[in-house]
Amino acid sequence: MRPKQTLVLGLILLLPVLAFLFLKTFGTNRFALPTYLPDRVDSTQVGGEWQRDTVFHTLRDFRLPSQSGRVVSQQDLKGGLYVASFFFATCPGACPKVNSQLMRVQEKFRKEPRVKLVSFTVDPEHDSVAVLARYAERYGAIAGKWFFLTGNKAELYRLATEEFRLPAPAGAAPGIVHSQNLYLVDRNHQVRGIYDGTKPREVERLITEISVLLYTYDHDKSGH
């Protein structure tokens, strides 16, 4: 056999090995999303050795009226994922930018029922159901897809500061907590991504990571 033919044959035989090594090295872990908002670090003994394990925050449930008047809870979002944000209707700067970017996310996953958008107002004294209905219409929110939620001020303040860990404003009384962050929440109610919603490149990363999470759900036989 000629040297050239031997080289070609060797490369053909080597390709499956290289492909296997590539997939083994990068295929499983390359797209593994991190989990955010740690609660504590537990120590457990395995095989006589102590191992440290981080326990991440699981978001507690909420029940808040949406722009349609329908009360929405986290249980209504089970089985899929949602993108959470905080806004107020009279916000002149960051909120319109964030919501314009969320329109892109909605359009990208328009036909994917497992993806929802949840926008919590931080000014419920002004942002009534009627106000949010007009606001949602301005951004083309699809019914049952993109929820704008209002309700009790103390409950919304708790969600922002205790669940999503936004910095509390100065002073003892609950005030307006504002953030331009977007939060990717998985089906176990844990935060898997945090993004600057005013930056298109960050929103592209969000869109990609939503697709990654959906892919893992499609290929997860455990159901968790």
Rosetta blueprint (number, residue, H / E / L):
1 M L
2 R L
3 P H
4 K H
5 Q H
6 T H
7 L H
8 V H
9 L H
10 G H
11 L H
12 I H
13 L H
14 L H
15 L H
16 P H
17 V H
18 L H
19 A H
20 F H
21 L H
22 F H
23 L H
24 K H
25 T H
26 F H
27 G H
28 T L
29 N L
30 R L
31 F L
32 A L
33 L L
34 P L
35 T L
36 Y L
37 L L
38 P E
39 D E
40 R E
41 V E
42 D E
43 S E
44 T E
45 Q E
46 V E
47 G L
48 G L
49 E E
50 W E
51 Q E
52 R E
53 D E
54 T E
55 V E
56 F E
57 H L
58 T L
59 L L
60 R L
61 D L
62 F L
63 R E
64 L E
65 P E
66 S L
67 Q L
68 S L
69 G L
70 R L
71 V E
72 V E
73 S E
74 Q H
75 Q H
76 D H
77 L H
78 K L
79 G L
80 G L
81 L E
82 Y E
83 V E
84 A E
85 S E
86 F E
87 F E
88 F L
89 A L
90 T L
91 C L
92 P L
93 G L
94 A H
95 C H
96 P H
97 K H
98 V H
99 N H
100 S H
101 Q H
102 L H
103 M H
104 R H
105 V H
106 Q H
107 E H
108 K H
109 F L
110 R L
111 K L
112 E L
113 P L
114 R L
115 V E
116 K E
117 L E
118 V E
119 S E
120 F E
121 T E
122 V L
123 D L
124 P L
125 E L
126 H L
127 D L
128 S L
129 V H
130 A H
131 V H
132 L H
133 A H
134 R H
135 Y H
136 A H
137 E H
138 R H
139 Y L
140 G L
141 A L
142 I L
143 A L
144 G L
145 K L
146 W E
147 F E
148 F E
149 L E
150 T L
151 G L
152 N L
153 K H
154 A H
155 E H
156 L H
157 Y H
158 R H
159 L H
160 A H
161 T H
162 E H
163 E H
164 F L
165 R L
166 L L
167 P L
168 A L
169 P L
170 A L
171 G L
172 A L
173 A L
174 P L
175 G L
176 I L
177 V L
178 H L
179 S L
180 Q L
181 N E
182 L E
183 Y E
184 L E
185 V E
186 D L
187 R L
188 N L
189 H L
190 Q L
191 V E
192 R E
193 G E
194 I E
195 Y E
196 D E
197 G L
198 T L
199 K L
200 P H
201 R H
202 E H
203 V H
204 E H
205 R H
206 L H
207 I H
208 T H
209 E H
210 I H
211 S H
212 V H
213 L H
214 L H
215 Y H
216 T H
217 Y H
218 D H
219 H L
220 D L
221 K L
222 S L
223 G L
224 H L
